[in-house]
Amino acid sequence: MKNLKTSLLIPALLFCCLAFSGMVRADNPAKDQADTTGNTVALETMVVSGTKTEVSLDKSAKSINVIDGKEMTDYQQYFLPELIDNQPGVYLNRSGGLGQYSTISIRGAGTQHTQFQYNGMPLRDAADTQCAFQYFIEDMFGADNVDRVEVLKGTNSTLHGSQAMGGVINIIPKKTVEGFSGSFRNEFGPDSTYLGHGNLAYGKNSFYLDLNPSYITTDGEDYGGSESYFYDQKGFALGSGFSPTDSTEIQLTAIYSDSDLGLGKSPSLDSNGNLVSQQATKDKHRESKMAQVGLNWLQQVTDSWDYTLKGSYGETERHYFWTATQGDKSNYDGETSFLEMQHNINLLSWLGLTLGMDWEEQVYDGQEPRNKNSGDYTPVYYDETWESWDGFGLLRGTFMDEAFLVNLGARFNDHDKFGGKTVWEASTAYILKSSDTKFHAHVGTGYRTPSLYETYGGYLSNGNLITIGNQDLVPEESIGWEAGVEQHLFDRKLALGLTYFYTEYDDLIIYDIDQYQNANEAENKGVEAFVTVQPRDSVKISLAYTHMESRYKETASATKWTRKEYLPEDMVDLTMVWKPTEKLTLSGDISWQGEKIVPLYDSSYNKIRWEEDDSITMDLAANYQLFDWVSLFARADNLFDRDYTESGYQMPGMTVQGGFKLIF
């Protein structure tokens, strides 16, 4: 594995030197701007994930939720998955407190079916058993340079490729800075918890540079045991850009995270069927690193033609230390290289075409001790790699004075192991401008190529290599559709939405009889609904509801459906932001989840489908702008000190944290 810090530092320094030589800043439309009278007017919310081009959210034909970077301040919540969890159709599942393993499900899809992106470039862990990003979700703490997070829901492999069968989560950093600015945020809590975030930014003419370091540490909860689930993380986000000409823009983005996490025994059931809480184990921990560097070249060739060249290189490292014995560890290291070219052409005033192609290479490096039972900790190495080429296109039509939208797209994937695969999509929206009503629908097919581990993976037992990968696997496939309506009333002070969704999966990969197999099929269906009320600028209330039915067949020959584990069938989330004075902001979040089925093992190692009770929690936060240069804040999680679990894992009781932020 290449050194992570070196991989980030060299291109970052080269880029910054080039940028400073030009001393220009790339302009980008702001959220608000002044009109000709000097008054501030709100601009439309723009999104890119639905069509890979910038369009108004109101004119998107797909289901997209946007979490603005400002919400981190409103809710004093810098853990991005916690904010994403407030959206309809999205479920965050955690295994304890700060820094503990977390997963995100969109409309019942597995984490491996959600593609995570940073500035439009995929975030992957090529060494993960399913090439998912699941072991780094707990490290997704937002920086002050986060502009927004776009949550694209449904089957979206046509534009985003493998793993977008359930949806896409795209973290988009800010791309504009005016003058010099900085901040330093400090948050303190129980168990020696500290969260520190910094920001240094400078922009002049057509150049900007934005650096955001962070540090997080906690002794963690012990849940009645002798050890605690500690967590330490340090990292940064870097953004920079410049425009050498009026029609050219170059952007650099970089993210880095280095964490150490305490591990232990999973929850189980005793002989009486009672839950036994998770317990941390002495000397058992996981050291992880994640880094990605991305570079974008954007060129406006003519009024009707622009193109983008982008590339990224990412590394992940997960090193598991099982005991204090030297050599008793397992390493899972991955590398991902990505290149993409995209052309956007306005053929006519009402007809646009997007054409592109991308290339990706994945590398898996593994290490296991040869034979722990005999005291032989000599490392045994694994090294596998492959690559793929994709071509994609999307035809975009707008009719009837932009009231009727139609998008048609297709992608061809050529994988050097699994051959060719074609997927397609169609989406449409009809906007009744007189009543501010939007009807929307989407249908598409998706795929996920097997991971390197699912194909070649294995482990050592008594010095013998046991291969559990299967080179005969074929890609997973899906077809999904949705239809919904959105309504705005009272001069957009009230918004309502309702969407029905259905996704069917085939050839899902499971681990069966010591080998990965294409076996079961699955389906997810349900309803998403939301209501947002904003009677005045100082008050905003949002209610999100999701009903979701997720089930699968355990084998290809099975005739009965089984309810999917870990997922509630019903979820409700109520959020509120209130600004009673110019300096004070109050926020609240009430979350309810229905009962879940959790697979646990009893004292005889029998697998039990344990039923987990429903849960309700309430979080409150306050932020007070004491002076222009300092603000005070506090947050109370699980305000009523509810005793509850998530997937069998005991969750923390009431936790109160607070601190201050310096702004200069």
C-alpha positions in Angstrom: 0.0 0.0 0.0 1.2 3.5 -0.8 1.5 5.9 2.1 -1.8 7.7 2.6 -0.4 11.0 3.7 2.1 11.1 0.8 -0.7 10.2 -1.7 -2.6 13.3 -0.5 0.2 15.7 0.1 2.1 15.6 -3.2 -0.9 16.4 -5.6 -2.2 18.9 -3.1 1.0 20.9 -3.0 1.5 20.8 -6.8 -2.1 22.0 -7.3 -1.8 24.8 -4.7 1.5 26.0 -6.2 -0.1 26.2 -9.7 -3.2 27.9 -8.3 -1.2 30.6 -6.4 0.8 31.3 -9.5 -2.5 32.4 -11.2 -4.1 34.0 -8.1 -7.6 33.5 -9.4 -10.8 32.0 -7.9 -13.5 29.9 -9.5 -16.8 31.6 -9.3 -19.8 29.6 -8.2 -23.5 30.7 -7.7 -24.3 31.4 -4.1 -27.3 30.4 -2.1 -28.5 34.0 -1.9 -27.7 37.1 -3.8 -28.8 40.8 -3.8 -31.2 42.0 -6.4 -31.1 45.3 -8.2 -32.8 47.0 -5.2 -30.2 45.7 -2.7 -32.6 43.2 -1.1 -31.6 39.6 -0.5 -33.4 37.0 -2.6 -33.3 33.2 -2.3 -32.1 31.3 -5.3 -33.3 27.9 -6.3 -31.8 24.8 -4.7 -29.6 23.1 -7.4 -28.7 19.4 -7.6 -26.4 17.4 -9.8 -26.9 13.8 -8.8 -30.1 13.1 -10.7 -28.8 13.9 -14.2 -25.1 14.6 -13.6 -25.8 18.1 -14.7 -26.9 21.1 -12.6 -30.7 21.4 -12.5 -33.2 23.0 -10.1 -34.5 20.6 -7.5 -38.0 21.7 -8.4 -37.4 20.4 -11.9 -35.9 17.1 -11.0 -37.8 14.0 -12.1 -36.2 11.8 -9.4 -36.5 11.6 -5.7 -33.7 13.7 -4.2 -33.3 15.1 -0.7 -30.8 17.9 0.0 -29.2 18.4 3.4 -27.7 21.9 3.5 -24.4 22.4 5.3 -26.1 25.1 7.4 -28.1 22.3 9.1 -25.0 21.1 10.9 -25.0 24.4 12.7 -28.8 24.5 13.2 -28.8 21.1 14.8 -25.3 21.3 16.2 -24.8 17.8 14.6 -21.6 17.3 12.6 -22.1 13.5 12.2 -23.5 13.6 8.6 -25.4 10.3 8.8 -27.4 11.6 11.7 -28.7 14.4 9.5 -29.3 12.1 6.5 -31.4 9.9 8.8 -34.0 12.7 9.0 -35.0 12.2 5.4 -37.9 9.9 4.3 -36.8 6.5 3.1 -33.3 6.7 4.8 -32.4 4.5 7.8 -29.3 4.9 9.9 -28.4 1.8 12.0 -25.7 2.2 14.7 -24.0 -0.3 17.0 -23.4 2.0 19.9 -22.1 5.6 20.6 -19.7 7.9 19.0 -17.6 6.3 16.3 -19.1 2.9 16.4 -20.0 0.9 13.3 -22.9 2.3 11.4 -24.8 1.5 8.2 -27.2 3.5 6.0 -30.1 1.9 4.1 -32.0 3.7 1.4 -35.5 2.2 0.8 -34.5 -1.1 2.4 -31.4 -1.6 0.2 -28.2 -2.9 1.7 -25.3 -0.6 2.4 -23.5 -2.3 -0.5 -26.2 -1.0 -2.8 -25.6 2.6 -1.9 -22.9 4.5 -3.7 -21.1 7.1 -1.6 -19.5 10.0 -3.4 -17.4 13.0 -2.6 -17.8 15.8 -5.1 -19.3 13.4 -7.6 -16.5 10.8 -7.4 -17.1 7.4 -5.9 -15.9 6.5 -2.4 -15.1 2.8 -2.2 -13.4 0.3 0.1 -12.0 -2.2 -2.4 -11.0 -4.5 0.4 -14.5 -4.7 1.9 -16.2 -8.0 1.6 -18.8 -6.4 -0.7 -16.7 -3.3 -1.9 -19.0 -1.1 0.2 -18.1 1.9 2.2 -19.8 0.6 5.3 -16.7 0.5 7.6 -16.1 4.3 7.1 -19.6 5.6 7.6 -18.9 6.1 11.3 -16.1 8.5 10.3 -18.4 10.7 8.1 -18.1 13.9 10.2 -18.9 17.1 8.2 -16.5 19.9 7.8 -17.3 23.6 7.5 -16.7 23.4 3.8 -19.7 21.1 3.2 -22.1 22.9 0.9 -24.7 20.2 0.8 -25.4 16.4 0.8 -27.6 15.1 -2.0 -29.5 11.8 -1.3 -30.6 10.3 -4.6 -33.1 7.5 -4.0 -34.0 4.5 -6.1 -32.2 2.5 -8.8 -29.6 4.8 -10.4 -27.0 2.6 -12.0 -27.4 4.2 -15.5 -25.6 7.4 -14.5 -23.6 6.2 -11.4 -22.7 2.5 -12.2 -22.2 -0.4 -9.9 -23.6 -0.2 -6.3 -26.2 2.5 -7.1 -29.0 0.0 -7.0 -30.4 1.6 -3.9 -29.3 5.1 -4.3 -26.5 7.6 -4.1 -25.2 9.8 -1.3 -23.1 12.7 -2.7 -21.2 15.0 -0.3 -20.5 18.2 -2.2 -18.0 20.8 -0.7 -18.2 24.5 -1.2 -16.5 25.8 -4.3 -16.3 29.5 -3.5 -14.7 31.7 -0.8 -14.6 35.5 -0.5 -11.6 37.0 1.2 -10.0 35.5 4.3 -12.0 33.6 6.9 -11.5 31.1 9.7 -13.2 29.3 12.5 -12.4 27.0 15.4 -15.2 24.8 16.9 -14.7 23.0 20.2 -17.3 20.6 21.7 -17.0 18.8 25.0 -19.0 15.9 26.5 -18.9 13.0 29.0 -16.4 10.1 28.8 -13.6 12.7 28.0 -15.3 13.4 24.7 -14.0 16.2 22.5 -14.8 17.2 18.9 -12.7 19.9 17.3 -13.2 21.4 13.8 -11.2 24.1 12.2 -11.5 26.1 9.0 -9.1 28.3 7.1 -10.1 29.8 3.8 -9.0 32.4 1.4 -10.4 33.6 -2.0 -9.4 36.4 -4.3 -10.5 37.1 -7.9 -10.9 33.6 -9.4 -9.0 31.5 -6.8 -9.9 29.9 -3.6 -8.3 27.6 -1.0 -10.2 25.9 1.9 -8.7 23.7 4.6 -10.7 22.0 7.3 -8.9 19.9 9.9 -10.7 17.9 12.6 -10.0 15.9 15.7 -12.4 13.7 17.7 -11.8 11.6 20.7 -13.8 9.8 23.4 -13.2 7.1 26.0 -16.6 5.7 25.0 -19.3 3.8 26.9 -18.5 0.6 28.8 -22.1 -0.7 29.0 -21.3 -2.2 32.4 -18.1 -3.9 31.4 -14.5 -3.5 32.5 -13.4 -1.9 29.2 -14.9 0.9 27.1 -15.5 1.5 23.4 -13.0 4.2 22.8 -12.7 6.2 19.5 -10.1 8.5 18.2 -10.1 10.2 14.8 -8.2 12.9 13.1 -8.5 14.1 9.5 -9.1 17.0 7.1 -10.9 18.1 4.1 -9.2 20.3 1.5 -10.7 22.2 -1.4 -9.1 24.5 -3.9 -9.9 25.9 -7.4 -9.0 28.5 -9.9 -10.1 29.6 -13.4 -7.2 30.2 -15.8 -9.7 31.5 -18.4 -13.3 32.7 -18.2 -14.5 29.4 -19.7 -12.3 27.0 -17.7 -12.4 25.9 -14.1 -10.1 23.5 -12.2 -11.0 22.1 -8.8 -9.0 20.0 -6.3 -10.7 18.1 -3.5 -9.1 15.9 -0.8 -10.3 14.1 2.3 -8.4 12.2 4.9 -9.4 10.2 8.0 -7.3 8.2 10.5 -9.2 6.5 13.3 -8.7 4.0 16.1 -11.8 2.2 17.4 -12.3 -0.1 20.4 -14.0 -3.5 19.6 -15.5 -6.2 21.6 -18.1 -9.0 21.8 -21.4 -8.6 19.9 -24.7 -8.7 21.8 -26.2 -12.2 22.3 -29.0 -14.0 24.1 -28.6 -15.9 27.4 -30.2 -19.3 28.1 -33.4 -17.6 29.1 -33.7 -15.6 25.9 -32.6 -12.3 27.6 -30.4 -9.8 25.8 -26.7 -9.7 26.8 -25.3 -6.3 25.9 -22.1 -5.8 23.9 -18.9 -5.7 25.8 -15.6 -4.1 24.8 -12.5 -6.4 24.9 -9.1 -5.4 26.2 -6.5 -4.9 23.4 -9.1 -5.6 20.6 -9.4 -2.6 18.3 -9.4 -1.5 14.7 -7.1 1.1 13.1 -8.5 2.6 9.9 -7.4 5.1 7.3 -9.3 6.5 4.4 -8.1 9.1 1.8 -9.2 10.4 -1.6 -7.7 13.0 -3.9 -9.9 14.3 -6.8 -9.3 16.7 -9.6 -11.9 18.2 -11.9 -11.4 20.1 -15.2 -14.5 21.9 -16.4 -14.6 23.6 -19.8 -17.3 25.7 -21.5 -16.5 25.3 -25.1 -19.5 27.0 -26.6 -22.9 28.3 -25.3 -24.3 24.8 -26.1 -21.4 22.5 -25.3 -19.4 21.9 -22.1 -17.3 19.0 -20.8 -15.8 17.7 -17.6 -12.7 15.6 -17.0 -12.4 14.2 -13.5 -10.2 11.7 -11.8 -9.7 10.5 -8.3 -7.4 8.1 -6.3 -8.5 6.6 -3.0 -7.0 4.3 -0.4 -8.5 2.5 2.5 -6.8 0.6 5.3 -8.5 -1.5 8.0 -6.2 -3.3 10.4 -7.8 -5.4 13.1 -5.8 -6.2 16.3 -7.4 -9.2 17.9 -5.1 -9.5 21.0 -2.0 -7.8 22.3 0.1 -10.6 20.8 2.5 -9.3 18.2 1.3 -10.3 14.7 -2.2 -11.3 15.8 -3.9 -9.0 13.3 -5.7 -9.0 10.0 -5.2 -6.3 7.3 -7.7 -5.3 4.6 -6.3 -2.6 2.3 -7.8 -1.3 -0.8 -7.1 1.1 -3.7 -9.5 2.7 -6.2 -8.5 4.7 -9.2 -11.2 6.5 -11.2 -11.3 8.5 -14.4 -14.4 10.0 -16.1 -15.1 12.2 -19.1 -18.5 13.8 -19.6 -19.9 16.0 -22.4 -23.1 18.0 -22.1 -24.6 19.2 -25.4 -27.7 21.4 -25.9 -28.9 20.0 -29.2 -32.0 22.3 -29.3 -33.5 24.8 -26.8 -35.6 21.9 -25.5 -33.3 19.0 -26.0 -30.0 18.1 -24.3 -27.7 15.2 -24.4 -25.1 13.9 -21.9 -22.5 11.5 -23.1 -19.7 10.1 -21.0 -17.4 7.2 -20.2 -15.4 6.2 -17.2 -12.6 3.8 -16.1 -12.1 2.2 -12.7 -9.4 0.0 -11.2 -9.7 -1.7 -7.8 -6.9 -3.4 -5.8 -7.3 -5.6 -2.7 -4.3 -6.3 -0.5 -4.9 -8.6 2.5 -2.9 -10.1 5.4 -3.7 -12.8 7.8 -1.6 -14.7 10.4 -0.8 -18.2 9.2 -1.8 -20.3 12.1 -2.7 -18.7 15.4 -3.6 -22.0 17.1 0.0 -23.2 16.8 1.5 -19.7 17.6 2.5 -19.1 14.0 1.8 -15.4 13.3 3.8 -15.3 10.0 1.7 -13.0 7.7 0.1 -14.5 4.6 -0.7 -12.0 1.9 -3.5 -11.6 -0.7 -3.2 -9.4 -3.7 -6.0 -9.1 -6.4 -6.9 -6.4 -8.9 -9.2 -5.8 -11.8 -10.6 -2.9 -13.9 -13.8 -1.9 -15.8 -14.8 0.5 -18.6 -18.3 2.1 -18.7 -20.1 4.3 -21.3 -23.3 6.1 -20.5 -25.7 8.6 -22.1 -28.8 10.6 -21.1 -31.2 12.4 -23.4 -33.0 15.3 -21.6 -36.1 16.9 -23.0 -38.1 19.8 -21.7 -41.5 20.6 -23.2 -44.5 22.9 -22.6 -42.5 25.8 -21.3 -40.5 23.5 -19.0 -43.6 22.0 -17.5 -43.1 18.5 -18.9 -39.7 16.8 -18.4 -38.5 13.5 -19.9 -35.1 11.8 -19.4 -34.0 8.6 -21.2 -30.6 7.0 -20.4 -28.5 3.9 -20.8 -25.1 2.5 -19.6 -22.9 -0.3 -20.8 -20.4 -1.8 -18.4 -17.4 -3.8 -19.6 -15.7 -5.6 -16.7 -12.5 -7.6 -17.4 -13.8 -10.4 -15.1 -17.6 -10.3 -15.6 -18.0 -9.1 -19.2 -20.6 -6.7 -20.4 -23.8 -5.5 -18.8 -26.3 -2.9 -20.0 -28.8 -1.0 -17.8 -31.3 1.7 -18.6 -33.6 4.3 -17.0 -36.5 6.6 -17.8 -37.8 9.5 -15.7 -40.5 12.1 -16.2 -42.1 15.0 -14.3 -45.1 17.2 -15.0 -45.4 20.5 -13.3 -48.8 22.3 -12.9 -47.5 25.8 -12.6 -50.9 27.3 -11.8 -51.2 25.1 -8.6 -47.5 24.6 -7.9 -47.9 20.8 -8.2 -45.4 18.3 -9.5 -46.0 14.7 -10.5 -42.9 12.6 -11.0 -42.0 9.0 -12.0 -38.9 7.0 -12.5 -38.0 3.4 -13.7 -34.6 1.9 -14.2 -32.5 -1.2 -14.0 -29.4 -1.6 -11.8 -26.4 -3.9 -11.2 -23.6 -4.5 -8.7 -20.5 -6.5 -9.9 -19.2 -8.9 -7.2 -16.4 -7.6 -5.1 -12.8 -8.8 -5.2 -13.3 -10.5 -1.8 -16.6 -12.2 -2.9 -14.7 -13.6 -5.9 -11.2 -14.4 -4.5 -11.5 -14.1 -0.7 -10.6 -16.7 1.9 -9.1 -17.3 5.3 -6.6 -19.5 7.1 -7.6 -22.3 9.4 -4.8 -24.3 11.1 -2.4 -23.1 8.5 -4.6 -24.1 5.6 -6.1 -21.7 3.1 -9.9 -21.9 3.0 -11.2 -20.2 -0.2 -14.7 -18.8 0.2 -14.7 -16.6 -3.0 -16.5 -17.8 -6.1 -15.2 -17.0 -9.5 -18.5 -18.2 -11.1 -20.5 -15.3 -9.6 -22.5 -13.0 -11.8 -23.5 -9.4 -11.1 -26.5 -8.7 -9.0 -29.4 -7.1 -10.9 -32.4 -5.0 -10.0 -35.3 -3.2 -11.5 -37.1 -0.4 -9.6 -39.7 2.2 -10.1 -41.4 5.0 -8.2 -44.2 7.5 -8.7 -45.1 10.5 -6.6 -46.5 13.9 -6.2 -45.4 17.1 -4.5 -47.6 20.1 -3.6 -46.7 23.6 -2.5 -49.3 25.9 -0.9 -49.6 29.3 0.7 -46.8 30.9 -1.2 -44.6 27.9 -0.6 -44.9 28.1 3.2 -46.3 24.6 3.2 -44.9 21.6 1.2 -46.3 18.1 1.0 -45.0 15.0 -0.8 -46.0 11.4 -1.3 -44.0 8.7 -3.2 -44.6 5.0 -3.8 -41.5 2.9 -4.6 -40.8 -0.7 -5.5 -37.5 -2.5 -6.2 -36.9 -6.1 -7.1 -33.4 -7.7 -6.8 -32.1 -10.9 -8.6 -29.0 -12.9 -8.2 -28.1 -11.4 -4.8 -24.9 -12.7 -3.4 -25.0 -14.5 -0.1 -22.5 -16.5 2.0 -23.8 -20.0 2.0 -22.0 -23.3 3.0 -18.5 -21.8 3.2 -18.8 -20.0 -0.2 -20.3 -16.9 -1.8 -23.2 -17.8 -4.1 -25.7 -16.1 -6.4 -28.8 -17.4 -4.7 -31.6 -15.3 -3.3 -34.0 -12.7 -4.6 -35.4 -9.8 -2.7 -37.9 -7.0 -3.0 -38.5 -3.6 -1.2 -41.6 -1.6 -1.5 -43.2 1.1 0.5 -44.4 4.7 0.8 -42.5 7.9 1.7 -44.3 11.1 2.8 -43.2 14.5 4.1 -44.7 17.7 5.3 -42.7 20.9 5.7 -44.1 24.1 7.2 -42.3 27.4 7.3 -44.8 30.1 8.3 -42.0 32.6 8.7 -38.2 32.8 8.1 -37.5 32.1 11.8 -39.5 28.8 12.1 -39.3 25.6 10.1 -41.0 22.3 11.0 -40.6 19.1 8.9 -42.3 15.7 9.3 -41.0 12.6 7.4 -42.8 9.2 7.4 -41.7 6.0 5.8 -43.5 2.6 5.5 -41.2 0.0 4.1 -41.6 -3.7 3.4 -38.3 -5.5 2.8 -38.2 -9.3 2.3 -36.0 -11.9 0.6 -35.8 -15.6 -0.3 -32.9 -17.4 1.5 -32.1 -19.7 -1.4 -32.9 -20.0 -5.1 -35.2 -22.9 -4.4 -37.0 -21.2 -1.5 -40.8 -20.6 -1.9 -41.4 -18.5 1.2 -40.4 -14.9 1.7 -38.5 -13.9 4.9 -38.7 -10.4 6.4 -35.3 -8.6 6.1 -33.4 -8.2 9.3 -32.4 -5.0 11.0 -35.0 -2.7 9.2 -38.1 -1.3 10.8 -41.3 -1.3 8.8 -42.3 2.2 9.9 -40.3 5.3 10.7 -41.3 8.8 11.7 -39.0 11.8 12.1 -40.0 15.3 13.3 -37.6 18.2 13.2 -37.9 21.8 14.1 -35.7 24.9 13.9 -36.8 28.1 15.7 -34.9 31.4 15.8 -36.7 33.4 18.5 -34.1 36.2 18.4 -31.4 37.2 15.9 -28.7 35.6 18.1 -30.5 32.4 19.3 -31.3 29.3 17.3 -33.1 26.3 18.9 -33.7 23.0 17.2 -35.3 19.6 18.0 -35.5 16.1 16.5 -38.0 13.4 17.6 -37.4 10.1 16.0 -39.6 6.9 16.2 -38.7 3.5 14.7 -40.9 0.5 14.7 -39.9 -3.0 15.9 -37.2 -4.9 14.0 -36.0 -8.5 13.5 -32.4 -9.0 14.6 -30.4 -12.2 14.2 -28.6 -13.1 17.5 -27.0 -16.2 18.9 -28.0 -17.8 22.1 -25.8 -19.5 24.7 -25.8 -22.7 22.6 -24.8 -20.8 19.4 -28.3 -21.2 17.9 -29.3 -18.4 15.6 -32.4 -16.7 16.8 -34.6 -14.1 15.0 -34.9 -11.8 18.0 -37.6 -9.1 17.9 -36.4 -5.7 19.0 -38.9 -3.3 20.5 -39.8 0.0 18.9 -37.9 3.1 20.1 -38.4 6.8 20.4 -35.7 9.4 21.1 -35.6 13.2 21.3 -32.6 15.5 20.7 -32.4 19.2 21.4 -29.8 21.8 20.5 -29.2 25.5 21.0 -26.8 28.0 19.5 -26.3 31.5 20.8 -24.2 34.1 18.9 -22.6 35.8 21.9 -20.5 38.2 19.8 -19.7 38.4 16.1 -16.6 36.3 16.7 -17.8 33.8 19.2 -20.9 31.5 19.6 -21.9 29.2 22.4 -23.8 25.9 21.8 -25.2 22.9 23.6 -26.8 19.6 22.5 -28.8 17.0 24.5 -29.2 13.6 22.8 -31.7 11.0 24.0 -33.2 13.8 26.2 -35.6 11.5 28.1 -32.8 8.9 28.8 -34.6 6.1 27.0 -33.2 2.6 27.4 -33.2 1.2 23.9 -31.1 -0.9 21.5 -30.3 -0.7 17.8 -29.8 -4.2 16.2 -29.3 -5.6 19.7 -26.6 -3.0 20.6 -27.2 -0.9 23.7 -27.3 2.8 22.8 -26.1 5.6 25.1 -28.5 7.2 27.6 -29.0 10.9 27.8 -25.9 12.7 26.7 -25.3 16.5 27.1 -22.5 18.1 25.2 -21.6 21.7 24.5 -18.8 24.2 23.6 -17.9 27.3 21.7 -16.9 28.3 18.2 -14.5 31.2 17.4 -15.0 33.0 14.1 -12.5 35.3 12.5 
